[in-house]
Structures are given as structure tokens and as C-alpha cells.
Amino acid sequence: MVMAPLAAFVIAISSVRTRRGSVNTAMLGALVTLAATLLVGWGLAKRTTGFSASYVYLTANVGLSGPTVFQNFEIDIVLHADHLTVVALAVIELCVIGVLGWHRIAGRNEPGPARFQALISALLFGCVGALLSTDLAELFMFWALAGGATYLMLAHRWGDEAAARSGRIALALPFLTDLFLLCGIAVLYSRYGQQNLSLLVPALHTTAGWTVRQIVVASVLLFVGVAGRMALWPVHSWLTGTATTAPPAASAIAAAVWPVVGVTVMYRLLPIFVSSNADTMRWLVIACGISGVLAGLYSLVSMEPRKALILAGAGVTAVGTAITIHGFQYRGFTFAVAGLAWVYAAAPARAAGALAASNIVNAMRTEEMREMGDAWMRMRSSAAVLLGVAIALAVSAVGALAIGVDSRSRFGITLGEAVFVIALAAMRVFLVTSSGPLRRRRAFDPDRVRDAPRQSLGWPYWLVLGSLVLSAASLVPAWLTFLDNGKHATATAATYALWLAIAVVGLAAAALPVGRYKDGSLRASSWLALLPDRLESAGQNVLGRYVVNPAVRIVEGTERLVPAADTAVGRISHLSGRYTVAALHAGDVGVLVVMAVLLSLLVALLSPGVLR
Amino acid sequence: MTAAMLYAFAALTRPSPAPSTVPGANIFTSAFILSIGIWAPVLMAFVIGVLPNPRGRYDTLIKQIAFFTNLIVLFILFVAYNQFQNFLPTLQYEENRQWLPAIGAAYHLGVDGPGILMLMLSALVGIISVLASTGIRTRVRSYFALLLLAQSCVTGAIAAHDLFVLVLFWSAATVPLALLILGWGGPRRDAAAWRLVGYWGAGTVALVLAVAGIYVATGGTSFDMEVVLKAPLGARAEVIIGLALVIAAATRLPLFPLHGWVRDVYSDAPIGVVVVVASSASRLGAYVLLRVLVAGEPDGAKLLAPLIAGLAAITVVYAAIAALRSSDIRHAAANLALVPCGVTALGLAALTPLSIAGSVLSLFAGGMASALVVSVFATLSDRAQTRNAMVLTGLAARMPKLAWLTVLAGLGVLGVPLMASFTANEMTFFGAFRTQPVGAFAVAAGLALTAIAVAVLIQRVLFGPPNPDAPAVSDSSLSETWFLGLMAGALLWVGIVPGGPKIPGTDTPLFDPGVVNQMVANIPEIASPYSGTATP
């Protein structure tokens, strides 16, 4: 499972030169990985414990005194596969295969084909390693590798200035959150001397001198680190910022894969969060809930279909994470895994949505939803995919919400609002692009609009189908039992119906404004979008004015000052040398006279009553 | 000449009686391994210096002599590295001869774990610097003689276990390097050379004051590190001596604000000199800090730790912003080369066993990364005939080998996984968070800025649209690819197998016992005064 994508990467960068060869290599690597994953899954079918393998990567004896745990530093490659890991990997691999299949045809004009496919294999290698890791240092290693590959994929169009500029955000923001993750791991190590989760978790409250504060700090750092890569609002801009400049396949894979990896890693780290305190857990849940609602609202006002779908998906991820964390808040929890099942179900739909939206954007040659329309007649396949995506994103919530949330609680109401808004936003994308007239523009003839090449159209469909299957599975407690080997209670039919109704109402609610007053609703969206844009600009201005610009000015000033100071010191040295030489040549009397005059002046100036 | 060297070499060696489990070990041993490593280049520098070379007729022979001298030194030190017993806390390959009994100075050499790692770095750098200097055409004899002398001084400073000898080698290294810059540097070579002399001279003065302080405070009878660094001094004395050592280290490593020589030296020195300065010569600053302050002045080290951590954090953040704002690629690379210095200093400031170990590994990894990034951009600017980042765009398609090496250099500075600097950074951060969490976080933030700077620089220079107005470019030559590839390869090797490759199915090391395994010898002893900070 680990070596297959690595081998595909090595082959792709070393010997493959043609586009077709590179696609085939990447596809073969993904298929072999999927086959290995299914094989491991089959082997796990009758087991309750997972498979493990361990290799020593680094061991260093650094101390002879002090606590034993700090005397030896070891990083082990510990690979552990359980049911949850296998399902997460299968979802990721299916998304990658689907996107690769689409990219094989639709991405023919992308530059650097061999490089791109190699990066997909590298990303898959990193994701597999991260999901199989139980050693935190090892996890971070694979996480960072996958992050590097993601950045290179998103900034793939090197020759394009806009792509390069947006690629910098795709590097800086996730890298910063990755450093939060590293700091969280370092804080835990600094207290407990452990990186292996299976040894760390039992030691959290049993190691002498432990404090709640340290665990809280570590938990927050870890949460921010994982949330950044999951692109939860407000750290989503690395994904939305590159939605229009990155290759569609890269955006699709990033949007689909990282939430799955992130939420699974979050699930593994939750025992650490639980060990902090109830307040921390509560605030994390609240943060995820707010993130879900706001991501949905942002999606509602977004005027670019790809960004709108990314934000809707970010809302799904946030709410699913909220349910997962909420599930750990109480002893005897059983529904945390339902949140994971929801995120897994939504992942293929997110990939499909990114691909279908880019088909429409490319065909209609505009990124503004105001200028789109009539895709249902002219590009029915892609439009149908968008409809399927909206349904999948909305319906995938039902199982998790029914099992995990009380509809009458404030938490339930918040999450219900989030699901409603997300359904509304996702459906809005479909309705805006598919209905209404497609107007003629300068150098654009609507009659020439065609869907993507036929051979690429099937892949988004399969992804949507996969999403719907996983959504249906998430309704079945046996599926949840398979995921975490735990007992799960079934919700009542009425509960399922209630949450389904919320999702359906959300989907239907989009039809009213868009169906009857499309232009008006889009005008309202763009007007409402001004406020967050202005807030964002204001925030950037403040940051630039009070942090970035002063720092840059200080550095530039120092860069000028240091050589000037060196030159001045050099001149003074040179001058003093010349005076010394002159003094040597002068007679003793001359030197004595000069010294006497200078000393007199000094004494006179320092004497009281002279200057005062 | 070669036969004479081999005969002398064989005469000084004898087979070792003790068996070893490392394949390839026990080929030979000698009582003078370290002296061979120090004085063989000096001897060959003298030979090159007196060799007649009418109208450059023997330029190639001179280069070959320099190359094979370094190759033999590398071989000897590699064998020493392989035979190094990492479970012994004492010095190995020790040589101790009375020299100036009146003042207590002795010719005392020896290495422990950090020392053997630095020796390997110095030996590798020797070969690499010669390969990087194959393009020298004028006054070849003088150039390679001075280069060999510089390498000898660095090796001597690493191996010295007497403070007097250390100061001598430390200060002597400045002279040949300054002459090399003055004689063969770029347009601003005068400024570069004098800045180097000024800063390193000031650092030498600080080191002399520190050593003199230690000497006087311990009775004025010996300079031997085994004696003076074990003698207890008062906290005040340790702080004052420590301050002087920090100034000496900050001028050499360097650290903000004593980094003024970096930009000019790294951008105007010949590439072979840049490799020596950026890797082994500059790491002497941190090495002396480790050897003297951390190992010998624990009270002073603890009191000065926040200062060093602060300087480290400011250095990294400053370097990242300066690299981001720079339009001269060699200036940008010079600033990027400061980033590993900050990480090394953070590890020493944190004063935990793990952070000290991370700092030691960072001496090797950071040295290689700094040298690689500076020399790759120097080569790139030479090949592209300009240093202006606004003019240079889209070079990757026309310079594929240099493009790859540039990307690897950027990744090495950042410390991404599979690079040696990643392991060093992880160990440093994991150790530093216990005692210097703010400094560690600030350095981490600086690394995020560095990532942006690297991305902007690489994208602009390598991957933007080609500029039709830019001068014609050519890819790197064979020797350039080799010397850059050796540095990148060293980073990847230690990053992929830090514990050394093993024979499959066994724990027997395969020709490399592992950098991390060898470097930890004596680190527990060095860190023992600080192990109390490990107590939760």
C-alpha cells in the first residue's frame, strides 16, 4: 500500500516522458494501491484488531540522566491498518482514480504532464503513509510530503503569473498550519517523551507533573494544524484561491483527499483532546459549527462555481468534524465515527463537483455565474453531475445527524442550519449554471458551447455514484460498526426523515430565488459578497500596514544600515590608522602638545560650572 | 609524488588488532589520523606553492594534486568515521604532545561524536570545493595552495582539544579565505574580503578574550579543555565569558546582527571558497559554542540561553524577509543560507539533550544546505550571465539539471522530509519546546516565511515564462553538476538513512554506521548538566 504509489512516483519522474505514459503509470500505481487496500480490507473482515508493521528509522541515545523517556529519541515507521484506515484509503484512491481518468482526456492541454502525474503519486504516497502512521513524528513526515506535493500540484501552471501568485497562498497558509501541527507534537513530546499514540494516550494523565494547560495548548495546536489542511473556514483560502488558477484535477484531488485524511487523523488525535478539559472540547465543537455555517454562507454569496462548491464542501467537512468531536465529549460515545462516515461520503462528490464545474467554466468561457446559464440543455452531463453533487452533499448528512445530534438542542439547530445552507448553496450552483438563458457576449457564441469530451464525462458520474452509495451506507449502523468495531444504536425513522427533510428543503429552497428571479438573486449574492470581501481586504490592509510593511521596512533598513555601518567603522579605523602613522612621524613634542590640548579640553568640559 | 604520499601514509599506519562489526572497518588505524587530516593538506599546499608552473603549464596537475589530497584525506577520515566507537564517551584518535609548557599549551587533538561529524563535513567540503574550483584559470597555484591551507585550518579547529590551538586554527582560517576572495572574487571582492576580515577578526578578538578569561579564571596553568572546562567558575565569570563566546559565534555562524559579511562574501567570493565558508568554516561558530559554552560553562549557558534563542529567531525571520525582498539571486541565496544557522543556534539555546543532538546534526545538514543553496545560485547566475531575478525567468526548461539542484537546495534549507535538515529540525524543535517554546515557535514562523521566499524565488527564476531579452543560458557543466550533486546527495543520504543502511534482515551496518549513531557519542555527557531541565 505504501510502496506502490512511491514506485509510481519514482518511475514517473525517472523514465516516463510522454503524457499518456505518465497517466498510465499514475493510474497503475493508484490501482495497485487500491487492490492492496482491498486485500488488506478483506483480511481485516474477520478480525477485530488491525495489521501492524514497524521499522526503526532513527534511534539516538542522547541522555544518560533524567527521565528515561527523554534519554532515547526514536522515530519508527509504524504502519497500522484497521477498518477505518482501509475505508479512508479506499475513498481516497477512488477519488484519485476518478480524477486521473477525467484528467487523462480533459487535461490534455496541461503543461508538464509527467510532472503532474508524478505529483499525484507522491500525494497518494504521503496520504497513505499519514493514514497508516501511529507515530506522530512519522505522521508529520508523511503529512508534510503530501502537503508539498499538494502545493506543487496547485501551483502546477508555473508559466502563469496568476497561478504563481495564488500558489504562494497555497504554500504559505497550509505550511503555517503544518507548523502548528509540528509545534503541537513537539509540545506533547516535550512533556511526555512519547510520539507513539498508543503509548502517549495512556500516559497523558499518568506522567508526573502533567498539567491541563499543556494538553490544552497541544490540543489547540494540533486542531489548527489539521484544520488548515482540511481547509475549514477561515483557513480555506489556499483552496479557494487556487480554484481558478490550478489545474481542475489538482483542485478536485485536494478538495476530496485532504478532508478524508484530516478527519481521520483528527479522530486518532481526539483521545488527546479529550484528556484536556470539557471546555476545550466544547470550544472546538463550537468552532467547527461556526465554521460550517459560515462556509455555507460564503458559498451562498460566491459568484464563482468552483469556489462555491469548495466552500460548500468545507462546510460539510466542518460539520462532520463537529459531530466527530461532539461524539468524544461524552463517555460511552458511539456516534463519533458517524461524522467520519459523512466526510468520507462527501469526498467523491466534492471531486466530481470540481470537475463538472470546471467543464462548465471552460465551455462557457467565464468564471462568473452571472454569465452562465442553460447548461442543462447544452451540457447536460456536466449539469447532471452538479445536480448529483448537490444531492450527495445534502443527503450525506442525514445519517450522521440522525445518529449523533439531538434536533432540539442548540447544537442540533446550528448543525441543521449549516446543512440547510450547504444544501441551498450546492443546489444554487446547479440551478444558476443550468437554468436561464446563456447570453451572448463579446467573442462568445452560446451555440458553440459543448460539453467535455465524451470519454471524460463518465468519471464524475462514477464519483457521484460512489458518494451516494457511501451516503446510503452511512445510514446503516452495521457500516459504522465495521468502521470502528463499536456498537451503534439506530435512530428512529422519524429522526432520519426529519434530517432528510431539512436537506431536501435546503435543496428545494434554492429553486425559488434562482428559478424565478435568477438575475436578481445573483445581484443580491454579489452585493452580499462585497461585505466579506471588504472585511477580508480590510484585514489584509491592517495586516499589511501594521505587521508586514513595518517588518519589511525594518529589514530593508537593516540591509542598508549594516553595510553603511561597516563602511563607517572601516573609515574610522582607516582614519585612526593614518593619525597613528602621522603621530609616529611627528616629533614627540608635537604629539605631547596635541594630547595636552585634547586632555585640557576634556577636563574643562567635564568640570562643574563650565557647561552649567 | 603520489607514490611518496602513499609510502608515508603506509609508514604511519598499522593494522588494528580489534575486530569490528562494521564491514570495511579496521582497514587500518594510526596514532596520527587527525594530524594527517590537518597537515597533509598543508604539506601539499607547500608542494604546490613551490612547484614551478611556467605559463600555467601544470595547472591541471596542480588541480589533480589538490583533488587527490582531499580525496585521500576524505578516505582516511571516512575510515576513522567508520571505526569510531560511538558507545565511548571519551575522546578518540587522541594525540597529546607538550608544546609550550611555560603557558600550558599542548598540541592536543581528539574527537568525540560531534567532532567526527564535523570532520566528515570538512572532508566532504574539501573535495567539493576543489571540484567547484576547476574553473579557476589565473594563478592556479596560489589559489589551490590557499584553499588547502584554509581547509587545514578548519580541520585543525575541529580537532583541537586545547583552547590555545583552537584559537590559532580559528584565527588562521581567516587569512587564506580573505586572500582567496581578494584574489579571485567578483567585482566587489575588496568589500567582501575586508568585511570578512573585520567581522571574523572581531570574532577572533572575542574568542581570545573568552579563552583568556577561562585561562585566568582556572589558574593560568593549562589550556587543555579536559582541565579548564571541567573547572568550576563563578556564574558571573561564566556569563561574561559566555557573552564573548556568543559574540565570537555570532560573527562566524553568523547570527543577526553580526551577519554583515554574509551578503558580500557569498555573492562575490569564488564558488569553491563559498562552499568552504558556508559549510564547514562558518559552522565553527556553533561548534565552539557547543564545545566551550554548552559543554564547559553550564551556568553561563543557562543564563544566556534566552539571548541565543532570541538571536536565532530574529536571524531566521530576518533572513526570510530579506530573501523575499531581494532582486539579486545571489543576495537572496546568501540570506537563505542564514536560516539553518538560526535552527542550529536554537538547538544550542534550548539546552536539552535532544535539542543539542539536533543542533549537532544541524551542523552537518545546515552546513550542506547553506553551501548548496549559495553555490547553486552562484552557478546559476554564472550560467545565466546575470544575477537579476527580474531578468531571469523560465530557466528550468533550458537548464534542467540546475533546476533540479536548485529545487533540492530550497528543500534542504526548508528541511522537508527526506532531507537531512528535516531530521535535524525535528530533533531541534522537539527538544527546544521544553525550554524555549517562544523561540522555537518564532523560528517555526520564520521557516514559514522562508518557504514563501523559496517558492517565490524558485518560481520566478526557474518556472516563469522565459524572458526573450535575457542573456543566453547554458546548463551546468560536468564538474558543476558533480559538486552540487555531491552536496545534494549528502543531504538526501543522511535524510533517507540517518541511522545508516543495514544489510537486509540484519542490524549490521553497510559501509556507513549512520551519522546519527556516530554523532551522539559524548552528547549525553555534554548534556548532563542540563538533564535536570528534562524533569517535568
Interface residues (C-beta under 8 A of the other chain):
Chain A: V56 Y57 L58 T59 A60 N61 V62 G63 L64 S65 G66 P67 F70 Q71 F73 I75 A137 F140 M141 F142 A144 L145 G148 Y151 A155 W158 G159 E161 A164 G167 R168 L171 A172 F175 L176 L179 L182 C183 I185 A186 V187 Y189 S190 R191 T207 A208 G209 W210 A551 V552 V555 E556 T558 E559 V562 P563 A565 D566 V569 G570
Chain B: A191 W194 R195 G198 P257 H259 G260 R263 D264 V317 Y318 I321 A322 R325 T352 P353 L354 I356 A357 G394 A396 L411 V416 P417 L418 F422 T423 E426 M427 F429 F430 G431 A432 F433 R434 P437 A440 F441 A444 A445 L447 A448 A451 I452 A455 V456 Q459 R460 L462 F463 G464 P465 P498 G499 V516 N517 V520 I523 P524 E525 A527 S528 S531 G532 A534 T535 P536
